[in-house]
């Protein structure tokens, strides 16, 4: 994995706007989650951008860093290696679906 991102200090003066700062915060959170789950953040984000356009919206939880290793193992590696083109979406992972249902019911 690559080194840490230097945050804070006066770097926040150059974010540009509150919306940009919020987007940067989301990106930093994704990168931190990748580190927590021992994923290379750059590889994860590249794969995520490849898969996201084909993935059903109700199954986005499967793309989270926590589940990514299992989800990636179920994808066609040849299709994933191409920058463009079709991508076969595998059936839902039961654990991710159950967790989503339990978090939706808790609200």
NORJOGI-V906111 format. One record per residue. RES is the residue in one small letter. SS is DSSP state (alpha for helix, beta for strand, coil for the rest). PHI is phi in whole degrees, 0 to 359 (NA if undefined). D_LAST is the distance of its C-alpha to the last C-alpha in whole Angstrom. Layout:
res=RES ss=SS phi=PHI d_last=D_LAST
res=RES ss=SS phi=PHI d_last=D_LAST
This chain:
res=x ss=coil phi=NA d_last=36
res=x ss=coil phi=279 d_last=37
res=x ss=coil phi=293 d_last=37
res=x ss=coil phi=284 d_last=35
res=x ss=coil phi=269 d_last=34
res=x ss=coil phi=283 d_last=35
res=x ss=coil phi=237 d_last=33
res=x ss=coil phi=87 d_last=33
res=x ss=coil phi=51 d_last=37
res=x ss=coil phi=265 d_last=38
res=x ss=alpha phi=299 d_last=37
res=x ss=alpha phi=291 d_last=34
res=x ss=alpha phi=294 d_last=36
res=x ss=alpha phi=252 d_last=37
res=x ss=coil phi=291 d_last=33
res=x ss=coil phi=111 d_last=34
res=x ss=coil phi=199 d_last=31
res=x ss=alpha phi=297 d_last=28
res=x ss=alpha phi=296 d_last=26
res=x ss=alpha phi=294 d_last=29
res=x ss=alpha phi=296 d_last=28
res=x ss=alpha phi=295 d_last=24
res=x ss=alpha phi=298 d_last=25
res=x ss=alpha phi=297 d_last=27
res=x ss=alpha phi=298 d_last=24
res=x ss=alpha phi=297 d_last=22
res=x ss=alpha phi=296 d_last=25
res=x ss=alpha phi=297 d_last=26
res=x ss=alpha phi=295 d_last=23
res=x ss=alpha phi=298 d_last=23
res=x ss=alpha phi=295 d_last=27
res=x ss=alpha phi=296 d_last=26
res=x ss=alpha phi=294 d_last=23
res=x ss=alpha phi=299 d_last=26
res=x ss=alpha phi=298 d_last=28
res=x ss=alpha phi=301 d_last=26
res=x ss=coil phi=262 d_last=26
res=x ss=coil phi=58 d_last=30
res=x ss=coil phi=250 d_last=30
res=x ss=coil phi=283 d_last=32
res=x ss=alpha phi=299 d_last=30
res=x ss=alpha phi=295 d_last=33
res=x ss=alpha phi=295 d_last=33
res=x ss=alpha phi=301 d_last=30
res=x ss=alpha phi=295 d_last=29
res=x ss=alpha phi=298 d_last=32
res=x ss=alpha phi=295 d_last=31
res=x ss=alpha phi=299 d_last=28
res=x ss=alpha phi=295 d_last=29
res=x ss=alpha phi=290 d_last=32
res=x ss=alpha phi=274 d_last=29
res=x ss=alpha phi=306 d_last=26
res=x ss=coil phi=294 d_last=28
res=x ss=coil phi=260 d_last=28
res=x ss=coil phi=277 d_last=25
res=x ss=coil phi=295 d_last=23
res=x ss=alpha phi=299 d_last=20
res=x ss=alpha phi=283 d_last=17
res=x ss=alpha phi=238 d_last=19
res=x ss=alpha phi=299 d_last=19
res=x ss=alpha phi=301 d_last=17
res=x ss=alpha phi=296 d_last=20
res=x ss=alpha phi=269 d_last=22
res=x ss=coil phi=294 d_last=20
res=x ss=alpha phi=308 d_last=23
res=x ss=alpha phi=301 d_last=21
res=x ss=alpha phi=255 d_last=22
res=x ss=alpha phi=299 d_last=25
res=x ss=alpha phi=300 d_last=28
res=x ss=alpha phi=291 d_last=27
res=x ss=alpha phi=294 d_last=26
res=x ss=alpha phi=298 d_last=30
res=x ss=alpha phi=295 d_last=32
res=x ss=coil phi=270 d_last=31
res=x ss=coil phi=274 d_last=32
res=x ss=coil phi=286 d_last=36
res=x ss=alpha phi=297 d_last=37
res=x ss=alpha phi=293 d_last=40
res=x ss=alpha phi=295 d_last=38
res=x ss=alpha phi=295 d_last=35
res=x ss=alpha phi=290 d_last=39
res=x ss=coil phi=283 d_last=40
res=x ss=coil phi=288 d_last=38
res=x ss=coil phi=227 d_last=38
res=x ss=coil phi=112 d_last=38
res=x ss=coil phi=289 d_last=36
res=x ss=coil phi=216 d_last=34
res=x ss=coil phi=279 d_last=33
res=x ss=coil phi=269 d_last=29
res=x ss=coil phi=287 d_last=29
res=x ss=coil phi=301 d_last=26
res=x ss=coil phi=297 d_last=23
res=x ss=coil phi=276 d_last=22
res=x ss=alpha phi=298 d_last=21
res=x ss=alpha phi=299 d_last=19
res=x ss=alpha phi=292 d_last=17
res=x ss=alpha phi=294 d_last=16
res=x ss=alpha phi=294 d_last=15
res=x ss=alpha phi=295 d_last=13
res=x ss=alpha phi=298 d_last=11
res=x ss=alpha phi=296 d_last=11
res=x ss=alpha phi=289 d_last=9
res=x ss=alpha phi=286 d_last=7
res=x ss=alpha phi=289 d_last=6
res=x ss=alpha phi=284 d_last=6
res=x ss=alpha phi=282 d_last=4
res=x ss=coil phi=284 d_last=0
